[in-house]
């Protein structure tokens, strides 16, 4: 079998466009003077011990062992978390179990040129090299910094075998950093900082948390995780850290969903180690090169919002084109999941009068309507004949739109067990007819994906066409208005020899293509549609994120996750992006002695106040004891009606999210939305039973005087002046939502 070497090196080319208008030139009596070429503000200085790249917002210092120290420039001071030392390597390679330790960069002979990447028009490119006398490995490190993103540095590292013998590579790492909070804040332990982790590890696992003295997290990316029966995986390849004064993030900006890790661990001295690692077994023949993905380090002021905003901006520069939301994406939603897997047409139809009465215009036919995952045909026991189409028609007649729940790529292949119906999976017709479409593992067996299902290989043109046909059936033939795509994680690598892949990663790389087909087909058939994808309980997979127009907080475990995931998506997709807050019932998740999940939440404020789209899954009318917990009782209806009216009247979801408060350091927890000239603020105490007392700062106000109103309780809170934007002696429990209008 031939040697397989991953080659991810970046190639940057300058395209020169020349346009000559001969008629205009002939008519001109005098040739206009040429516009002076713009020059980069980035500067580079070199010495044997350090290479420094300075921008308007940051300083990046490279030492001989490749450690790239990042510092944020602020008026009068620089702040950093980087605690570099001569023994900490920025990038490393392990050969036959031993890390190569004698690579020393020749900084005095660094090659400095103008940068010509897609991320920015102006910048500087630095190339430095090193050779290991003991192994013959030649390291080439390229660092690029752009004027458009002055607080980010992008690096690419490659290792070439210049020796005469073959080298066995076990592992490679880059963007390795040692972080120390006490460098930016006195009297602070080195590990005392907050963090964001983009990995999709397990349903409900926190992604925003403080670092502890014994913290350790693996942060694998694009790997099927078996931490629970749902089998998660995917993620955002970024980790971020912040203190009161400065933040720092690392990750990669390749558009391919690469399988790697961003491990974070507190060491014995209290400092935090972070980096990007790849377990990449490869045999490197003489003259061959092993290249790591383009990575980055960024510095910022604030919390994970700013880190993710910068990351998204870099990806968009690389060609990550995000979908634009439409007005349908901002409509409050009722979901039929309250009726669970045995939902019936009668239950869906009986709920219509109450939905109309409450002013809900968008709905979802959730799981339970189908015969199997894969064929996506109606379940004849509960939805006989054309019952699905009749339900959709009835909702349309009542003036409401409806999306349909399903899972792309995953199929029932006769193996595994249904975690929702507690039965063995069937063999779907699509697998019977096309068994060669399945992803196979290394052993030649059907690979397992989310919920222990099989998977159709998304790299196959036939599979892509199949999902275009499924989408057309849902939207054109059955007349649905969009999708709730669930269990959206990643897919296994494919070793099916009949697919003739160039690499087993072809299946993982092509996952986004299926979501792109679904989204573009749907938008073409119904421009005012909604396409939502739910990475249940975890951060999303950036590979499919551009191909949805409504993100979702994805089965949050409590109110805090609703708020933080809303902020996460607003950073990634834009301050006016549509983010579904998911069912309000999920703001309080409990478990019975039997292990059954009990959703009894009623915290609408965490959705409304952060600019998310309101959602609920209540049942109505009385459908028996099984549905009592989510039944819309008369008592609950009063509360539900109040918040639906508030949401529909103000619809802050399509306002502009303002990043004005730092999570973990500003108290109380706060969010701000600007819409139609009004500033809206949401403040939250630790929980609904905890009272918060003190002065509230209303940040982001332009000069002038403002009227302040508690819009949730319709209370006048007085007047503030932007010269002293504080509400004094405030006390509240759980939440306080206010509108600030200029007088």
C-alpha positions in Angstrom: 0.0 0.0 0.0 1.4 3.4 -1.0 2.5 6.0 1.6 -0.2 8.5 2.4 0.9 11.9 3.5 -1.5 14.6 4.6 -0.7 17.8 2.6 -2.5 20.8 4.0 0.0 23.5 3.0 -1.5 26.8 2.0 -0.7 28.4 -1.3 -1.3 32.1 -1.7 -1.4 33.7 -5.1 -1.9 37.3 -6.2 -4.4 37.7 -9.0 -3.9 40.8 -11.1 -6.9 42.3 -12.8 -6.4 44.8 -15.7 -9.2 46.7 -17.3 -8.6 49.1 -20.2 -11.4 51.3 -21.5 -10.0 52.3 -24.9 -12.8 54.7 -25.7 -12.4 56.6 -22.4 -8.6 56.8 -22.8 -8.9 58.3 -26.3 -11.3 60.9 -25.0 -9.0 62.0 -22.2 -6.8 65.0 -23.0 -4.8 64.5 -19.8 -3.8 61.2 -18.1 -5.0 61.2 -14.5 -2.4 60.8 -11.8 -2.1 57.3 -10.3 -3.5 56.7 -6.9 -0.7 55.9 -4.4 -0.7 52.2 -3.4 -1.8 51.5 0.1 0.8 50.2 2.5 0.5 48.0 5.5 0.7 49.4 9.0 2.2 46.1 10.2 5.9 46.3 11.1 8.4 43.5 11.6 11.7 43.7 13.5 14.2 40.9 13.8 17.1 39.9 16.1 18.7 36.5 16.9 16.6 36.1 20.0 13.2 37.5 18.9 11.1 38.5 15.9 8.4 41.0 16.7 5.4 41.8 14.6 3.6 44.9 15.6 0.1 46.0 14.5 -2.2 48.8 15.6 -3.9 46.4 18.1 -1.3 43.8 19.1 2.2 42.6 19.4 3.3 39.1 18.4 6.8 38.0 19.5 8.3 34.9 18.0 11.3 33.3 19.8 13.8 30.7 18.5 11.8 27.7 19.6 8.7 29.0 17.8 6.7 30.2 20.7 4.4 33.0 19.4 3.6 35.3 22.3 0.6 37.5 21.8 -0.1 40.8 23.6 -3.0 43.1 23.4 -2.3 46.8 23.0 -4.5 49.2 25.0 -4.1 52.9 25.8 -1.0 53.1 28.1 -0.4 49.4 28.5 0.0 45.9 26.9 -1.8 42.9 28.4 -1.0 39.2 27.8 -1.8 35.8 29.1 1.2 34.2 27.3 3.9 33.0 29.7 6.5 31.9 27.2 9.8 30.3 28.2 12.9 29.1 26.2 11.8 25.5 26.7 8.2 25.8 25.4 8.0 25.0 21.7 5.3 26.7 19.6 5.2 23.7 17.2 6.5 20.2 17.6 6.7 16.9 15.8 7.1 13.4 17.4 9.0 10.7 15.5 8.8 7.1 16.7 7.6 8.3 20.2 10.3 11.0 20.6 9.7 14.7 20.2 12.3 16.4 18.0 13.9 18.8 20.4 16.8 20.4 18.4 14.8 22.6 16.0 16.0 26.2 16.5 14.5 28.9 14.2 17.0 31.1 12.3 15.3 34.4 13.1 18.0 36.6 11.7 17.4 35.2 8.2 13.7 35.5 8.3 12.1 36.4 4.9 9.6 39.3 5.3 7.3 40.0 2.4 3.8 41.5 1.9 1.0 39.1 2.7 -1.3 38.2 -0.1 -3.8 35.8 1.5 -7.6 35.9 1.2 -8.1 37.1 4.8 -6.9 40.7 4.1 -5.7 43.0 1.4 -2.7 44.3 3.4 -0.4 42.7 5.8 3.0 41.1 6.4 4.2 37.5 5.8 7.2 36.2 7.8 8.9 32.9 6.8 11.5 31.3 9.1 13.2 27.9 9.1 15.1 25.4 11.2 16.8 22.1 10.7 17.2 19.3 13.2 20.8 17.9 13.1 19.7 14.7 14.8 16.8 13.7 12.4 17.3 15.8 9.3 13.8 17.3 9.8 13.5 20.8 8.3 10.8 23.0 9.8 9.3 25.9 7.9 7.1 28.3 9.8 5.1 31.0 8.1 3.3 33.7 10.2 0.9 36.2 8.5 -0.7 39.2 10.1 -3.3 41.4 8.4 -4.3 45.0 8.9 -8.0 44.1 8.7 -7.6 41.7 11.7 -4.8 43.3 13.7 -5.3 41.2 16.8 -4.9 37.9 15.0 -1.8 36.1 13.8 -2.1 33.2 11.4 0.6 30.5 11.2 1.4 27.5 9.0 4.1 25.0 9.9 5.5 22.2 7.8 8.1 19.5 8.4 10.3 18.2 5.5 12.4 15.0 5.6 15.8 16.2 4.3 17.5 13.0 5.4 18.2 9.8 3.4 15.9 7.5 5.4 12.2 7.2 6.1 10.7 8.9 9.1 7.7 7.6 11.1 5.6 10.6 12.3 3.4 9.8 15.3 2.0 13.2 16.3 2.4 16.9 15.5 1.4 20.0 17.4 1.3 23.8 16.8 0.0 26.9 18.4 1.2 25.6 21.8 0.8 28.2 24.6 1.3 28.5 28.4 -1.3 30.8 29.8 -0.9 32.7 33.1 -3.8 34.9 34.4 -1.5 36.7 36.9 0.4 38.4 34.1 -2.7 40.5 33.4 -4.2 40.8 36.8 -2.2 41.0 40.1 -3.0 38.7 43.0 -4.6 36.2 40.8 -3.7 32.5 40.5 -2.3 31.6 37.1 -5.3 29.4 36.2 -8.0 31.9 37.3 -9.6 32.7 34.0 -12.8 31.9 32.1 -12.8 29.7 29.0 -14.8 28.6 26.0 -14.5 25.2 24.4 -15.9 24.5 20.9 -15.8 20.7 21.0 -18.9 18.6 20.7 -18.1 16.1 23.4 -21.3 15.2 25.2 -24.9 16.2 25.4 -25.3 19.0 28.0 -21.6 19.5 28.8 -20.8 23.1 29.6 -18.8 24.9 26.9 -18.3 28.2 29.0 -16.6 27.6 32.3 -13.9 28.8 34.7 -10.6 27.1 34.6 -9.8 25.3 37.9 -6.5 24.1 39.5 -7.0 20.6 38.2 -8.7 21.4 34.9 -8.3 19.0 32.0 -10.3 18.8 28.7 -9.4 16.9 25.5 -11.5 19.0 23.1 -11.5 16.5 20.1 -12.8 17.8 16.8 -14.7 16.0 14.1 -14.7 12.7 15.9 -17.7 10.5 16.8 -17.9 10.7 20.6 -19.4 7.8 22.5 -19.8 9.5 25.9 -23.5 8.8 25.8 -26.0 6.9 23.8 -26.5 9.9 21.4 -22.9 9.8 20.0 -22.0 13.4 19.5 -19.1 15.0 17.6 -18.2 17.8 15.3 -17.5 21.2 16.9 -15.9 24.5 16.4 -12.1 24.3 16.3 -11.4 27.1 18.8 -10.7 27.5 22.5 -10.7 30.9 24.2 -9.6 32.2 27.6 -10.2 35.6 29.2 -9.6 37.6 32.3 -10.9 41.0 33.3 -8.2 42.7 31.2 -7.4 40.5 28.2 -8.4 37.4 26.3 -6.7 34.9 24.1 -7.9 32.3 21.7 -6.3 29.6 19.5 -7.7 27.3 16.7 -7.5 26.7 13.0 -9.1 28.5 10.1 -9.1 25.7 7.4 -12.6 25.3 5.8 -12.3 21.6 6.0 -13.6 19.9 9.2 -10.2 18.4 10.2 -9.9 15.6 12.8 -7.6 17.0 15.5 -7.8 18.2 19.1 -7.3 21.4 21.2 -6.5 20.0 24.6 -6.5 22.3 27.7 -4.9 21.3 31.0 -3.8 23.1 34.2 -0.2 22.0 35.1 1.2 21.5 38.6 2.5 25.1 38.7 -1.1 26.4 38.1 -0.5 27.6 34.6 -2.7 26.5 31.7 -1.4 24.6 28.8 -3.3 24.8 25.4 -2.4 23.8 21.9 -3.5 22.2 18.6 -2.5 18.6 18.2 -2.9 16.0 15.4 -2.4 12.3 15.9 -1.2 11.7 12.3 0.6 8.4 11.8 2.5 8.9 8.5 5.7 7.6 6.9 7.7 10.5 5.5 10.0 9.4 2.7 13.1 11.5 1.9 12.0 14.8 0.3 8.4 14.5 1.5 6.7 17.2 3.6 4.1 17.0 6.4 2.0 20.1 6.8 -0.2 21.2 9.6 -3.4 23.3 9.1 -3.3 27.1 9.2 -3.8 28.0 12.8 -4.2 31.3 14.6 -3.7 33.0 17.9 -5.8 36.1 18.7 -6.0 38.5 21.6 -9.0 40.6 22.5 -10.8 42.5 25.3 -14.0 40.9 26.4 -15.2 37.3 26.6 -15.8 34.4 24.2 -18.1 36.6 22.0 -15.1 38.6 20.7 -13.0 35.5 20.2 -15.7 33.9 18.1 -16.4 37.1 16.2 -12.8 37.3 15.2 -12.7 33.6 14.3 -15.8 34.0 12.1 -14.4 37.1 10.4 -11.3 35.1 9.5 -13.3 32.2 8.2 -15.4 34.5 6.1 -12.2 36.0 4.6 -11.3 32.4 3.6 -14.6 31.9 1.9 -17.0 30.8 4.6 -20.2 32.3 3.2 -23.0 32.6 5.8 -26.7 32.3 4.9 -28.8 35.4 5.4 -31.9 35.1 7.6 -35.3 36.1 6.4 -38.3 37.4 8.4 -39.7 33.9 8.8 -36.6 33.0 10.9 -37.6 35.4 13.6 -41.2 34.1 14.2 -42.0 32.5 17.5 -42.4 28.7 17.2 -44.6 26.0 18.7 -43.2 22.5 18.4 -45.2 19.2 18.5 -42.4 17.4 20.5 -44.6 17.7 23.6 -46.6 14.8 22.1 -43.3 12.8 21.7 -42.8 9.8 19.5 -46.4 8.6 19.3 -47.8 11.9 18.1 -51.0 11.7 16.0 -52.6 13.9 13.4 -55.5 14.4 15.9 -53.2 15.8 18.5 -51.6 18.2 16.0 -54.9 19.3 14.6 -56.6 19.8 18.0 -53.8 22.2 19.1 -54.5 24.6 16.2 -57.2 26.7 18.0 -55.0 27.5 21.0 -52.0 28.3 18.7 -54.1 30.8 16.8 -55.4 32.3 20.0 -51.9 32.8 21.3 -50.6 34.5 18.2 -48.1 31.7 17.2 -47.5 31.6 13.4 -44.8 29.0 13.0 -44.9 25.3 14.1 -43.0 22.1 13.8 -44.1 18.5 13.2 -41.5 16.9 15.4 -40.1 13.3 15.6 -42.6 10.4 15.5 -44.3 11.0 12.1 -41.9 8.7 10.1 -41.6 5.0 9.4 -37.8 4.9 9.7 -34.8 7.1 9.6 -33.5 7.0 6.1 -36.7 6.6 3.9 -38.6 9.4 5.7 -42.0 8.2 4.7 -45.1 8.5 7.0 -45.6 6.0 9.8 -48.7 4.2 8.7 -49.8 3.2 12.1 -50.2 6.9 13.2 -50.1 8.8 10.0 -51.9 6.6 7.4 -52.4 7.5 3.8 -51.9 11.3 3.2 -52.3 12.3 6.9 -49.1 14.3 6.9 -50.1 16.4 4.0 -53.5 17.0 5.5 -51.9 18.2 8.7 -49.8 20.7 6.8 -52.8 21.9 4.8 -54.8 22.4 8.0 -52.1 24.6 9.5 -51.8 26.6 6.3 -55.5 27.1 6.2 -55.3 28.4 9.8 -52.6 30.9 8.8 -49.6 29.1 10.2 -46.4 27.7 8.7 -44.9 24.3 9.5 -41.4 22.8 9.5 -40.6 19.1 9.5 -38.3 17.2 11.8 -35.7 14.8 10.3 -32.0 13.7 10.3 -29.9 14.0 7.2 -27.3 11.3 6.4 -28.2 9.0 9.3 -30.1 5.8 8.2 -31.5 2.7 9.8 -29.4 -0.2 8.5 -30.6 -3.0 10.6 -28.0 -2.5 13.3 -28.0 -0.6 16.5 -30.9 0.3 18.8 -33.4 3.1 18.6 -32.8 5.2 21.7 -36.3 6.9 21.4 -38.5 3.9 20.6 -36.3 1.3 22.5 -36.3 -1.2 19.7 -33.9 -2.6 17.2 -33.5 -0.4 14.1 -35.2 -1.5 10.9 -33.5 -1.9 7.5 -34.6 1.1 5.5 -35.6 0.7 1.8 -32.8 3.1 0.7 -30.2 0.8 2.3 -31.9 -2.3 0.8 -31.8 -0.8 -2.6 -28.4 0.9 -2.3 -26.2 -1.0 0.3 -23.1 0.4 -1.4 -24.0 3.9 -0.3 -23.2 3.1 3.4 -20.1 4.4 5.1 -18.0 1.5 6.2 -15.4 1.5 9.0 -11.9 0.2 8.9 -13.1 -3.4 9.4 -15.5 -3.1 6.5 -18.6 -3.0 8.7 -21.3 -0.3 8.6 -20.0 2.7 10.6 -22.0 4.1 13.4 -23.0 7.7 13.7 -25.3 9.6 16.0 -27.9 7.6 18.0 -26.1 4.4 16.9 -27.4 4.7 13.3 -25.7 3.9 10.0 -24.8 6.6 7.6 -25.0 7.2 3.9 -21.7 8.6 2.5 -22.3 12.3 1.8 -19.3 12.4 -0.7 -21.2 10.2 -3.2 -23.1 12.2 -5.9 -25.9 9.7 -5.8 -26.4 10.3 -2.0 -26.4 14.1 -2.6 -29.0 13.7 -5.3 -31.1 11.5 -3.0 -31.2 14.2 -0.3 -32.2 16.8 -2.9 -35.1 14.5 -3.8 -36.1 14.1 -0.1 -36.0 17.8 0.4 -38.1 18.4 -2.7 -40.7 15.9 -1.5 -41.0 17.7 1.9 -41.2 21.2 0.5 -42.8 20.9 -2.9 -44.9 17.8 -2.6 -45.9 17.8 1.0 -45.8 21.7 1.2 -43.8 22.0 4.4 -42.2 25.4 5.0 -38.7 24.3 6.2 -36.8 21.9 8.3 -35.8 21.1 11.9 -32.7 19.1 11.1 -31.8 17.2 14.3 -28.9 15.2 15.7 -26.5 17.3 13.5 -23.0 16.4 14.6 -20.4 14.9 12.2 -20.1 11.7 10.2 -17.5 8.9 10.4 -14.6 8.5 8.1 -15.4 6.2 5.2 -13.3 3.2 4.2 -15.8 1.8 1.7 -13.6 0.6 -1.2 -16.4 1.0 -3.7 -16.5 4.7 -3.1 -12.9 5.2 -4.4 -12.2 8.0 -1.9 -8.9 9.8 -2.1 -9.0 9.9 1.7 -11.3 8.3 4.3 -11.9 12.0 5.4 -13.8 12.6 2.2 -17.0 11.6 4.0 -16.4 14.0 6.9 -15.4 16.8 4.5 -18.6 16.4 2.4 -21.1 16.5 5.3 -21.7 20.3 4.7 -22.6 19.6 1.1 -25.7 17.7 2.1 -26.8 20.6 4.3 -26.0 23.0 1.5 -28.2 21.0 -0.9 -31.1 21.0 1.7 -30.8 24.7 2.3 -30.5 25.9 -1.3 -33.2 23.5 -2.6 -35.5 24.8 0.2 -34.8 28.4 -0.4 -35.3 28.0 -4.2 -38.7 26.4 -3.6 -39.8 28.7 -0.7 -37.8 31.8 -0.2 -39.6 32.5 3.1 -38.6 29.2 4.7 -36.8 28.2 7.8 -33.9 25.7 7.9 -32.7 24.9 11.4 -30.0 22.4 12.5 -29.7 21.1 16.1 -26.4 19.7 17.4 -28.3 18.4 20.4 -26.6 19.5 23.7 -23.4 20.8 22.2 -21.7 23.6 20.1 -22.3 23.2 16.3 -20.2 21.8 13.6 -18.8 24.7 11.6 -18.8 22.5 8.5 -22.6 22.8 8.1 -23.2 26.1 10.0 -23.2 28.3 6.8 -26.2 26.3 5.4 -28.8 27.1 8.0 -30.7 30.4 8.4 -31.9 29.7 12.0 -29.4 28.4 14.6 -30.7 26.8 17.8 -29.5 26.6 21.4 -29.7 22.9 20.9 -31.4 21.2 23.8 -30.0 23.5 26.5 -29.8 22.2 30.0 -31.1 25.1 31.9 -31.4 28.9 31.4 -27.7 29.6 31.5 -27.0 27.5 28.4 -29.9 29.3 26.5 -28.3 32.7 27.2 -24.7 31.6 26.5 -25.4 29.7 23.3 -27.5 32.6 22.0 -24.5 34.8 22.5 -22.2 32.2 20.9 -24.3 32.1 17.7 -24.7 35.9 17.6 -20.9 36.1 17.5 -20.4 33.4 14.9 -23.3 34.3 12.5 -23.7 38.0 13.1 -25.4 40.3 15.6 -28.7 40.1 13.7 -28.7 36.4 13.2 -31.7 34.3 14.0 -31.2 32.0 17.0 -34.0 29.8 18.2 -34.0 29.6 22.0 -35.5 26.1 21.8 -38.4 25.0 24.0 -38.8 27.2 27.0 -39.5 24.1 29.0 -35.8 23.2 28.7 -34.8 26.1 30.9 -35.5 23.8 33.9 -34.5 20.2 33.2 -34.8 17.6 35.9 -34.7 13.8 36.0 -37.1 11.3 37.6 -35.9 8.3 39.6 -36.3 6.3 36.5 -33.9 8.5 34.6 -36.7 10.0 32.5 -36.1 13.7 31.6 -38.6 16.1 33.0 -38.8 19.6 31.4 -40.7 22.1 33.5 -39.0 25.4 32.6 -40.8 28.6 32.2 -37.9 31.1 31.9 -39.0 33.1 28.8 -36.8 36.0 29.9 -33.6 34.1 29.0 -34.8 33.8 25.4 -36.5 37.2 25.0 -33.8 39.3 26.7 -30.9 37.9 24.8 -32.4 38.3 21.4 -33.3 34.7 20.7 -36.5 33.4 19.0 -39.2 32.2 21.4 -40.2 28.5 21.4 -42.5 26.1 23.3 -43.7 22.6 23.1 -46.9 22.6 25.2 -49.7 20.2 24.7 -53.4 21.2 24.6 -56.1 20.3 25.4 -55.9 17.6 28.1 -54.3 14.6 26.5 -54.1 12.4 29.5 -51.7 11.9 32.5 -48.6 11.3 30.3 -48.6 14.9 29.0 -49.4 16.7 32.3 -46.0 18.2 32.7 -46.1 20.1 29.5 -49.8 20.6 29.3 -50.9 24.2 28.9 -53.0 24.6 32.0 -55.0 27.7 32.6 -52.4 28.9 35.1 -49.5 28.4 32.7 -51.5 29.9 29.8 -51.5 33.3 31.5 -47.7 33.3 31.7 -47.3 31.9 28.2 -49.7 34.5 26.7 -47.8 37.3 28.5 -44.4 36.3 27.1 -45.7 35.5 23.6 -47.3 38.9 23.4 -44.1 40.6 24.7 -42.0 38.7 22.1 -44.4 39.5 19.2 -44.6 43.1 20.1 -40.9 43.8 20.3 -39.3 40.8 18.5 -35.8 41.6 19.7 -34.5 38.6 17.9 -34.1 40.7 14.7 -32.5 43.5 16.6 -28.7 44.1 16.8 -26.9 42.2 19.5 -24.4 44.5 21.3 -21.4 43.0 23.0 -21.1 45.3 25.9 -20.7 43.1 29.0 -18.0 40.5 29.9 -19.3 37.1 31.1 -17.8 36.0 34.3 -16.6 39.5 35.4 -19.5 41.8 35.0 -22.2 41.4 37.7 -25.0 40.8 37.2 -24.9 38.8 34.0 -26.0 41.2 31.3 -27.0 41.4 27.6 -27.9 44.3 25.3 -29.9 44.5 22.1 -30.4 47.6 20.0 -33.5 48.0 17.8 -35.3 50.9 16.2 -33.4 53.4 18.2 -34.2 51.8 21.5 -31.6 50.0 23.7 -32.8 46.9 25.5 -31.0 45.4 28.5 -31.4 42.0 30.2 -29.9 41.4 33.6 -29.9 38.0 35.3 -29.2 36.9 38.9 -27.6 33.6 39.8 -31.1 31.8 39.7 -34.7 32.6 40.2 -34.5 32.4 44.0 -31.4 34.7 44.3 -31.9 38.4 44.8 -29.4 40.8 43.2 -28.9 44.3 44.7 -26.8 47.2 43.5 -26.3 49.7 40.8 -26.8 48.7 37.1 -24.6 50.3 34.4 -26.4 50.8 31.0 -23.5 50.7 28.6 -23.5 51.8 25.0 -25.8 54.8 25.3 -25.2 57.8 23.0 -25.2 61.3 24.8 -28.6 62.4 26.0 -31.3 61.6 28.5 -33.4 58.4 28.4 -36.6 57.0 29.8 -36.2 53.6 31.4 -39.0 51.0 31.5 -39.2 47.5 32.8 -41.0 46.2 29.7 -41.7 42.8 31.1 -43.7 44.2 34.1 -44.6 47.5 32.4 -43.0 49.6 35.2 -41.5 53.1 34.9 -38.0 53.0 36.3 -37.3 56.8 35.8 -34.8 58.7 33.7 -31.0 58.3 33.2 -28.4 60.5 31.5 -25.7 59.0 29.4 -23.2 61.0 31.3 -24.0 58.8 34.3 -25.7 55.7 32.8 -26.6 53.9 36.0 -29.7 52.7 37.7 -29.1 53.0 41.4 -30.3 50.8 44.3 -31.9 48.2 42.1 -32.9 44.8 43.4 -34.5 41.9 41.4 -34.8 38.2 41.4 -34.0 36.0 38.4 -34.2 38.7 35.7 -34.8 42.4 34.9 -35.6 43.3 31.3 -35.6 47.0 30.5 -36.1 49.3 27.5 -34.2 52.6 27.3 -35.7 55.2 24.9 -34.2 58.6 24.2 -36.2 61.6 25.4 
